[in-house]
Amino acid sequence: MYFLPVHSGDNPPAILTIAGSDSGGGAGIQADLKTFTALACYGTSAVTAITAQNTKGVQAVYPIPPEFVKEQIRSVLDDINVTAIKTGMLANQSVVRTVADTLKGLPSLSSLVVDPVCVSTSGHTLLEHDAIDALASELLPLAAVVTPNTREATLLLHQHRLRRAAGRKRSGTGIPSPPEIDSIEDMLHASREAGGHLARGRTRLADVEAAAAREALEIHRVVFDGMLLRDANMEILFQAAPATAVGDVPVVVDVLCEGGDRDERGTGKCTVFVRPFLDSGSTHGTGCTLSAALACGLARGEPLVEAVKLATMYTHECIAASFPASITNPLAVGDVASSSELERHRPMRSDPYPLVRTLIGSNAECVEALCSARFRQATGARDSLAGPLHPFYQVRHRFRSASTARARSRMVNSRQDYLYLKYFARANGLLASKSSDYSEFGAAAETILSVVKESRMHVLFSAQWGVDLTQLESTPESSACTAYGAYIMDIGIRGDAASLLVALAACLLGYGEVGLWLQREANRPESWARLENNPYRKWIEDYSGERYQAAVKVGIGGYSMMVMPSSERIEALALDDPPSPKRLAHWKNIWERCTCLEKQFWDMAMAMS
């Protein structure tokens, strides 16, 4: 997402962070306060320890006396209406117990987020060993949600098991060994055993889908959030790294197990949040940032699942927008919480098309239906075969010899597409008129010439069905064709170049997606798809071809067949001139209208046949 929801009321909710100070500014209360501000909340603080640290690590720690920590907390709560509290580094057993005793009975305790900071990323101990038991037994039971990383979850779970073993000492039970948390299954078991808390880890997309399919793991919901868009099955957006299969795409997983909210089986509901893994060294302070963003969601009254979704999305965006702050350690992390201009999220290897993903995510249902309509055209699949999942993954339907009805449908579509291409060419002429440099003039001209070549394909295709050029030119436009073409022309006349680029992109992506998938499916051994004797074979081969797919992958900027864009137009325009929330909403509206008009255009051929 380019923009995160912010508090819309007159007074931002106040949040108290009880944590250590990071002199380098990347973690601790510094990261918390920056996150509160970025998400439109008012931040207050109680410092538990002063650290000397930077991007290289922690050099020294000076704990604040427990009584003074208590005074800070009371001073804030006596004057400010705090609606959520989060804890971070608590340094030692005395501070842990003081914080727990001070917070007991507070109204805002229902929104307490505990980040059990034990060890820094660089390996420096930030919580004395004897404090872990106090943290697990006295503070965690007060929390609405706990946010350990896998290392911290291992420590806490081990301590939890040691306490249980101590209670069974007379039975001769041995000392339990530390648990291993290496998989999604491990994360789910650990979260449930420790009280239904949030955990984080890295895995593959295929592992997530396999876990979700296992009934024994009792996953209530999987949220493929925002940029991944696996729900929409847009395979074309996974092609940035062609050597990587879709299932091998690395992802970050957040697991939330709600102990108090049980499903019909009596099991605490577990939600798995999935986002692309960012290959970045900028991870210093991510734990603090995540827990602070979660506290913001709770302070604003969001349900726990929505608050976690907000926190994971915000942390992801901060990593993507981070920068190297160190002058001596260029591989060290910058400040992940410092960028409130999340609209400047730049394309990365793991997420090359952030704007396009945002547009698709804003209208995924219509995009999915659009690809479904095109799929049925190319295969002759019946409407009854389409279900809640994308037909690419559900239908196992062989190409059959063309029946009269399907042949007529394809013919209707080809004739109307021939007429629509005239609008497409005119729109690119308008795009040239809105440009200011010769490279853009050339790109628009090449697109128009490619449209002319594409139109010849329709002429040849029509001739196969006994329709000559005169008949093709005299074909009346359908209402769907006119509505779609007129809307694009209207955007071109009234809007700027960026708006027109967004309008034209819907056509590019849909054709590329269907062509890519059908070609890949047809190449599989014993596939249900057949290209031989299929009248749409050239159509499929053109749009799944290397040059068309390269146009999509390079920049989401080539708008017709055989066009290689000179720059990554759509993503570049957002990076060079970040849209305001109002402008982004306008782009989303254009995208939604165009994808729905495109779908109606394909549905028209089915209806007219």
N, C-alpha and C positions, 0 to 999 in steps of 0.2 A: 504494500500500500504506500502511496505517496504521502497521505495525510492520515493522522490518527484522530479519533474523536476526542474532543476536549470538553470541559465542563461548560455548559451553556447558561448557568445561572449567574446572578449578579455577584454573589460572593463565592470565591473558590473555597472548597473544603480544606481544612487545616489538617496536616499530618505531622506526627512526631516521629523522628528517627532517633533511636538510641544506639549509637555505634561509635566506632573509632574514627579518628581523623587521619586522612591520607595526605601527607605533605605534597605528594606528586599530583594530586587532584583527580586521579583516575578512578578511585574506589572510595569506600567509606562514606562518611557524611557528605563529602563533596559530591560524589556521584549521586547520592540520594537527593540532595537539595536541587541539583541540576535537573534530575528527572522530574521531581515535583513541579518545578517551574515549567519545564517543557510540556507537561501534561496538565497545565493550568490548575495546579494545587498550591496551597500556601505551606511552605516548609518550616518546621521548627526542629530543634535538635537538642540532644543531651549527649555530651561527649564522654565516652567510657575509657578511652585511651588515646594517647598522642603517639603517632608513629613517625619515624624517619624512613620514608620509602620513596621510590621512584619507579620508573618502568622496568628497572633491572631487578628489583626485589625490595625486601624490608631489611633495613639496617639496624633499627632499634625500636623498642616499644616501651612507653612509659604509661602504666595504668593510672587512671584517675582514682583517687580514694572513693570507696563505695558510698560514703555518706554524702560526698559532693555530687556524685551521680544522682543520688536520690533527691538532693536539693534542686538540681537542674530539672528533673522530671516534674517535681511538685510545682516549681515556679512556672513552668509552661502550662500545666494542666489547671492551675488555679486561676489563670487569666484568659486562656485561649480555648475556644470550643473545638477541641481536637476530635475528629471523627474516625481516625484510623491511626494505628501505631505500627511501626516496624522496628525490629531489632537486628543488629548486625554483629560486629565484633564486640564481645563482652569481656574478653581478656582473662578473667580468672573466676574461681568459685565464688568469692565474696561478692563480686559485681553481679554475677548471675543470680544469686539468691536475693540480693538487694533489689534488683530490677523486678524479679518475680513477686516479691513481697509488696513492692510499691504499686504494681499494676493490678493486683488482685482486687476484684470488686469494682473496677472502673467501667463506666458505660461503654467506652470505646473499645473495651477488651474483645467485643464480638468481631472486631475488624483488626485483630492482631496478626501481623505477618512476622514469622520468626525465620530469619536467615541464619542458620547455625554455623557461623563462620568459625572454622577450626584451623585450617591451614591455607596459606596464601598460594596463589598459582605458582610462585617460585619455590614453594616448599617450606616457607617460614611458618613456624607454629604461632598461631594467633589466639589460641585458647589453651590454657594449661590443662594437662591431662586430667587432674582431679576435678576439673570443672565440667567435664563431659557428662558425668553422672548427674550433677546438679541441673545441667541444662536439660537432660532427657527426662528427669523425674519432676522438676519443679516448673520449668518455663514452657516446655513443649505442650503439656496438657492444657495450657491457657490459650494456645494459638488457634486461630481460625484456619491457618494454612502454614506449612513449613516448607522452605525452599532449599533443600540440600542439593549439592552436586553429588555425583556418584561416590566420591571419596568420603564426603561428610556423611552421606547416607549409610555407607559401610560402617563408619565409626559409631554412629547412633544406633544402628540396628544391632551391632555387636554388643554395645552397652545394654541395650534392651534385653538381649538374650542372656547376658551375664546376670542381670537382676532376676530374671525368671529362674535361672539355674541356681542362684543363691537361695531362692525360696524352696527349691526341691533338693537342697543339699543332703537332707537326711535320707533321701531315697537312693543316694549314691550316683546321681546323674553326673556325668563328666562335664568338664569346662568346654563350652561350645567354641568352635573356631570362628574366626571372622568370616562373614558371608562374602560371596563373590557376586558382583553386580555387573554382568557383562552383556546381557541381552535384554530385550523388551520384556521377556518372561520374568527375568530376574528383577527388573524394575517394578513390575506389577506386584510380584510377591513381596518385595521389600516395602513398597508403599503401603500395602494392606497390613503387613505385620507390624510396621512401626506406627500405625495409626491413620493411614490414609493420607499421605502427604505427597507433595510434588517432587519429582525427580527429573534429572536431565541426562541425556546420553546421545551418542552418535551411532547411527546404524545405516542400513541400506533401505531404499524404498521397498524392495521386494520383501525384506524381513518384516516391515510394518504390515504389509498386506497379508503375509502369511500368518502373522500373529492375530490380525483382525478376523481371519477366517476360522481360527481355532475357538470353538465354543467353550472349551475348558478354561481358557484365559478370562472369559466373561468380561470382555471389553464392551462397555456400554455404547461408546461412540468414538469414531476416529475423525478428527478435524484436519483435513488437508488444507491448511490455512493459507489464504492469500496467494502467494507467488507460485506455489507448487501446482495448484489447479489440477491435481490428478482426477478430481471429481468430474471435471469437464473433458478429461481424456484428450487434451490438446497435445498430441504426440509431437507436433511440429515444433513446439517450444522446448522439447528435450533434445533437439538436434544440434545445440551449440557445441557439444563434444561428441561427434559422430562415433568415436570408438567406444563410448560408454553406453551400454544398454540401459533402457529405461529403468529396469529393476535394480540396476547397480548404482543408480544415482544416490550419492551420499546425502543423508538427511539428519536433522536434529530432532530428537523426540522429547517431548515433555509429557509426563504422566501425572495425572491428577486423580487420586482416589478419594472420594468423599465418604468418609466413614458414617456420617449421620444421615446421608441421603441414599437409601437402599432401593434396589430395583425389586421386581416381583419375585426374584429368587432369594431375597434376603441378603444379597451381596452388595457391599458398598459400590456405588457407581464409579467406574473408572473411565476417564476420557483421555484419549491419546491425541496430542497436538503434534502435527508434522510440518516442518518447514525445511527448505533447502539448507544444506550445510554450506557455510561461507568459508572458503579457504583463505583465512585471514589470521594474522598474528595478533590482531586487535581484540583480545579477549580479557584484558585486565579490567576488572570492575564490572564484568557482565553479571556476576551473581548479585552484587549490590543493586545494579540497575534493574534487573529482573524483579527482585523483591520490592524495590521502591515503586516500580510501575504497577505491580500487583496491588500494593497498598493504595495507590491512586484510584484504581478501579473500584476497590471496596469502599473507599471514602466517598466516592460518587454514587454509591448505592447499586453498583453493578452486581449481578449474581456471580458467585465464585467462578463458574466456568467462563463467563464473559471477561471477568477480571484477569484470569490466567491467559486467555486469548489475547487480550490487550497487552499484557506484560511480555509474552513471547514475541508478539509482533513488534513492539517497541524495541526490545533488545536486539532483534534481528536487524532492524533498520539502523540502530546505533552502530552495530558492527559494520554494516555496509557503508555507513557515512563517516567512519572513523578516519583518523589520520595519524601518521607517526609523529608523536610529540617529542621523542627523545632526540638529542643532538649527538649522542655518542653510541646509541644502540638502534640503528635504523630498522631492525627487525622487531623492535619492541612495540608494545601497543601504544596507540594514542589514547585519546580521551573518548571513550565510547558514549558517554552521557552528555557530551558538550554540544552535539548538533541538534538543535531544535528545528532546523530547516530540513526536515526529512524529505521534502520534495526534491532535494538534490541527490537522492539515492541514485548512484551511478550504476550503469551496467557492469556486471561482474561475470566471471567465467561460470559460476554456479547459477547466476540469474542474469542472463544477457539482455532480457527484454522486460525490464520492470514496468515500464508504462503499458506495454501491450498486455502484460499479465494483469495489471490493474484494470484495464478496460474489459478484458474477458471476464475477470472476476466480478465486475459490477453487473454483468448480464450473462452469466454462465448458462442459465437455463435456455435462453434464446439461441446462444451460440451452439449449444449441444443439439437443439432441435434443428438448427440450420444444417449442421453436418449430417444429421439423420436424414433430412430431406434429400440432400445431395446423394447420400449413400443409396437410398431407395431408388433414385433415378438411375444410378450407374449399375445397380444389381437387379432391379426389378423386384426387390423384396416387398412383401406385403406390409401395409401399415400395422397389421395385427402383430407383426414380429417385433415392432419397436416397443421397448419397455422403459422402466425407469433408468436403466443404465444406457450408456452410449451404445448404439447398435454395433459399432466396431468391435465391441467386446462381448456382445450378446448374441448376435445373429450368426448362425452357421448355415449359410444359404448358398448353394451352388449357383453359378451363372448358368442359366438355362437358355435355350434358343428363344429368340425374341418372339413373344406373342404379339398379336395385332395390337392389343391395347398398350403394351409396353413400347412397342415400336412407335406407335402414334404419340405416346408421351414424350419419347426422346426427340421425335421430330418437332413437336410443338416447342420443346425447350430450346432446341437448336435455333429455330427461326426467331424466337423471342430474344435469345441471347445475342443473335446477330444484330437485332435492332438496339438492344441495350448497349452494345459496344460503341455505338455512335455517341450516346451520352457519355460513356467513359472517356472517349477520345476528346470530346468537347471539354469535359471537366479538366483533363490534363492540359488543354490549351489555356484554360483559365488559371491553372496552377502556374504555368509559365508567365502569364501576365502579372502574377503576384510575386515573382522572383526578381532578384536583383543582380545575379551573377550568371555567367555563361555556363557554368557547370550545371546549374539548375535548368537553364534553357535547354541544354543538351539532353538532360535526363528526361524532361517532359517531351521533347521531340522524339527521342528514342522510344518512349512509351507509346506515343501516338503511332509511330511507324510499326511497332510490334502489334498494336491493335489492328492495324490494316492487315498484317500477316495473319493474325488470328482469325480475322473475318473470313479469309480465304479458306481456312479449315472448315468453317461452317458452310461455306459454299460447296465444298467437296463433299462434306457429310450429307448435306441436303440432296445433292445430286444422286447419292446412293439410294435415296427414297423417291426419286423421280420429281424432285422440285428444282426447277432451274432458277437462274439469277433473277429473272423478271418476276417470277412468282414470289421469290424470297423478299425482294424489295417491296412488293405490294402487300405483304402480310400486314394486317392491322395490328397495331400495338395492343397488347392486353393491358388492362387497368393496372395490374401489378408492375408491368414493365414501365409504364408511364409514371406511376407513383414513385418508383425507385429512382428512375432517371431524373425526374423533375426535382426530387429532394436533393440529390447530389448537385445538380446545377444550381439550386437555390443556395446551398451552402457555399458553392464556389463563387456566386455573385455577391452574397451578403457577408460571408465570413472571410477570415484571413487564411493564409496558406496552411497553417497548422490544422485548422478545422477541416480543411479540404483533404489533407493527408489522412486524418483520422477517418473521414468518411470513405475514402477509397480503400483503406486497409482491410475493411470487412470482407471485401471481395477477394483480395489477395490471400488472406489467411484461410478462408474456407475452402477455396479451390486447392491450395497447397496441402491442407490437412487431409482432405478426402483422397486426393491423388496419391499422396505419400502412403497412406495406410493401405489402400487397395493394392498398390504395386507390391508393397511388402508382404501383404497377406497372400497375394497370388504367387509369390516366389517361395513360399514355405512348402516343404515336402508334404504331400497329401493334403494340400489346402482345399477348403471348400470353394475358394475363389478360382475362377478360370478366365484367362484372357483370350484364349483361342476361340475364334469365331464370335467374339463379343463385339458388337458394333461400337461400343464405347472404348475400344482398346487404345486408339490413338489419343483420345481425350485423357485417359488415365496415364498413358506414357508421357504425354506432354506435361501434365501438371505434377507428376511425380519425378520428372526428369531432373538431371543434375543442375541445369541452368536455372530452372524456375525455383527449385528448392534452395539453390545458392542465393537467389535474390531475396528469398524470405529470411534465410539464416544470417546473411550479411547485415541486413539493416532493416527488415520489415519496411522496405522502402521502394521495391520494384512493384509496380501496380499492374503489370500485365505480363504475359508470357515472353520469355527470352530477354528480359530486361535485367541488367546488372547495375544496381544503383551505385553512384559515385560516393555516397556517404550513407551513414546509418541515419536516415532522415527522421523517422518518428522518434527514436530514442534520443537522437542528437538534439532535436528541438526542445525536448523536455529538460535535457541536461544543460543546454546553453541558455535557455530562458525558462526557468522553473515556473510552472503554472501556479497561479493563486488557487485557493480552494474553489472559488467561483468559476474560474476558467476550466479547472479539471472537471467540475461537475458538468460544464457545457460540453466538454469532449465526451464524457460518459454518455450524455444524452444523445449526441450525434452517433456514437458507436451503437447504442441500443437501437436507435431508429434504423440505422443501416443494416444491422444484422437481422432485425425483424423484417425489414423490407426485402432483404435478400432471401430470407426463408419463404416469404409469401410469393416471391418470384418463382422459386422452385416448386412450391405447392401448386402454383397456378398451372404448371405443365401437367401435373398429375390430374388436376381437376378437369382441365380442358380436354384431356384424352378420353 
